[in-house]
Amino acid sequence: MAERTVFNDFAFNQFVTGDFGHRLYSETGLPANGSARAWWCCTLHGLRCFPDIYRSAFRSQDGEVYFDLPVDSRMETATLSASATSSLAHDGTVKITISSAGEAPTSLRIRKPEWAQKLDLQLNGSAVQATAESGYSDIHRRW
């Protein structure tokens, strides 16, 4: 649901000036008359949610690290420090960089979005096989 909100609702209702509002769309999907900026509501809440999105793309649970949203983000835990740089809109990729890790193997579980047919994972430029389970690809290794 968070991904749909970020990529559909926010993207369609943000103006070129960065503020948010309401838009009407024609049957062809193009903006129609009736758009309105709404600084008292949409802009306030729209801008307030972006730090939450940034902080929530990664999460740690039961010693595993999850990457849930294909957006720019950063996280640090005792077992793994990682950052994500998304160029999803340009070439369909997200680069995850591991900057530090503990001595023990750790799982990085990457969620496959519903709209994606598959995930192509690479580690240092080489294809990597990952275990797929419950919508996530799991890479378990010492980083």
C-alpha positions as CSV (number, residue, x, y, z in Angstrom):
1,M,0.0,0.0,0.0
2,A,2.9,2.4,0.8
3,E,4.4,1.8,-2.6
4,R,1.1,2.5,-4.4
5,T,0.7,5.7,-2.4
6,V,4.2,6.9,-3.2
7,F,4.2,6.1,-6.9
8,N,0.6,6.7,-7.8
9,D,-1.1,9.1,-5.4
10,F,1.9,11.4,-4.6
11,A,3.3,11.3,-8.1
12,F,0.0,12.2,-9.8
13,N,-0.9,14.9,-7.3
14,Q,2.4,16.8,-7.1
15,F,2.8,19.9,-9.0
16,V,6.1,21.0,-10.8
17,T,6.6,23.5,-8.0
18,G,6.8,20.6,-5.4
19,D,3.5,21.3,-3.6
20,F,0.6,18.9,-3.7
21,G,-3.1,19.2,-4.4
22,H,-6.0,17.7,-6.2
23,R,-6.2,16.7,-9.8
24,L,-8.8,15.5,-12.2
25,Y,-7.8,13.2,-15.0
26,S,-9.4,12.6,-18.3
27,E,-10.3,9.2,-19.7
28,T,-6.9,9.2,-21.4
29,G,-5.1,9.7,-18.1
30,L,-4.0,13.3,-18.8
31,P,-4.7,16.1,-16.3
32,A,-8.0,17.8,-16.9
33,N,-9.5,21.1,-15.7
34,G,-10.2,21.2,-12.0
35,S,-6.7,21.0,-10.4
36,A,-6.2,22.8,-7.1
37,R,-3.2,23.2,-4.9
38,A,-4.0,22.4,-1.3
39,W,-1.2,23.7,1.0
40,W,-3.4,23.3,4.1
41,C,-3.8,19.6,3.6
42,C,-2.0,17.8,0.8
43,T,1.2,19.8,0.8
44,L,1.5,19.7,4.6
45,H,1.0,15.9,4.8
46,G,2.8,15.2,1.5
47,L,6.0,16.8,2.6
48,R,5.7,15.4,6.1
49,C,5.6,11.8,4.9
50,F,8.8,11.9,2.8
51,P,11.1,11.5,5.8
52,D,9.0,8.6,6.9
53,I,9.2,7.0,3.5
54,Y,13.0,7.5,3.6
55,R,13.3,5.9,7.0
56,S,10.9,3.0,6.3
57,A,12.3,1.6,3.0
58,F,14.6,-0.6,5.1
59,R,13.6,-2.3,8.3
60,S,15.2,-4.8,10.6
61,Q,13.3,-7.7,12.2
62,D,14.5,-10.8,14.0
63,G,18.1,-10.3,12.8
64,E,17.1,-9.9,9.2
65,V,17.2,-6.7,7.1
66,Y,14.3,-6.1,4.8
67,F,14.2,-3.7,1.9
68,D,10.5,-2.9,1.2
69,L,10.3,0.2,-0.9
70,P,12.3,0.8,-4.1
71,V,13.3,4.4,-3.1
72,D,16.3,6.2,-1.9
73,S,17.0,5.3,1.7
74,R,19.5,4.5,4.4
75,M,19.6,2.3,7.5
76,E,22.1,1.3,10.2
77,T,21.8,-1.6,12.6
78,A,24.3,-3.6,14.6
79,T,24.5,-6.2,11.9
80,L,24.3,-4.1,8.7
81,S,24.6,-0.6,7.4
82,A,23.1,-0.1,3.9
83,S,21.9,2.6,1.6
84,A,19.7,2.5,-1.5
85,T,19.8,4.7,-4.5
86,S,16.8,4.4,-6.8
87,S,16.9,5.1,-10.5
88,L,13.6,3.2,-10.9
89,A,12.0,5.9,-13.1
90,H,14.9,6.0,-15.5
91,D,16.1,2.4,-15.9
92,G,14.2,0.2,-13.5
93,T,17.0,-0.3,-11.0
94,V,17.8,0.2,-7.4
95,K,21.4,0.0,-6.2
96,I,21.9,-1.1,-2.6
97,T,25.3,-0.5,-1.1
98,I,26.4,-2.3,2.1
99,S,28.8,0.0,3.9
100,S,29.5,-2.1,7.0
101,A,28.4,-5.4,8.5
102,G,29.0,-7.6,11.5
103,E,31.1,-10.8,11.4
104,A,28.1,-13.2,11.2
105,P,26.1,-13.9,8.1
106,T,23.0,-11.7,7.7
107,S,20.0,-12.0,5.5
108,L,19.1,-9.1,3.2
109,R,15.5,-9.7,2.1
110,I,14.4,-7.6,-0.9
111,R,10.7,-7.3,-1.6
112,K,9.5,-8.0,-5.2
113,P,6.9,-5.3,-6.0
114,E,3.6,-6.8,-7.2
115,W,4.0,-5.0,-10.6
116,A,7.5,-6.5,-11.2
117,Q,7.6,-9.8,-13.2
118,K,10.9,-10.7,-11.6
119,L,13.9,-9.4,-9.7
120,D,17.3,-9.6,-11.3
121,L,19.8,-9.4,-8.4
122,Q,23.5,-8.7,-8.8
123,L,26.3,-8.7,-6.3
124,N,29.4,-6.8,-7.3
125,G,28.3,-7.0,-10.9
126,S,27.6,-10.7,-11.1
127,A,24.2,-12.4,-11.0
128,V,23.3,-13.9,-7.7
129,Q,20.7,-16.6,-6.9
130,A,18.4,-15.8,-4.0
131,T,15.8,-17.8,-2.2
132,A,12.3,-16.5,-2.9
133,E,9.8,-16.7,-0.2
134,S,6.6,-14.7,0.7
135,G,7.3,-12.0,-1.9
136,Y,11.0,-11.5,-0.9
137,S,14.3,-12.6,-2.4
138,D,16.6,-13.5,0.4
139,I,20.4,-13.2,0.1
140,H,22.0,-14.7,3.2
141,R,25.8,-14.2,3.5
142,R,28.6,-12.6,5.4
143,W,28.7,-9.1,3.9
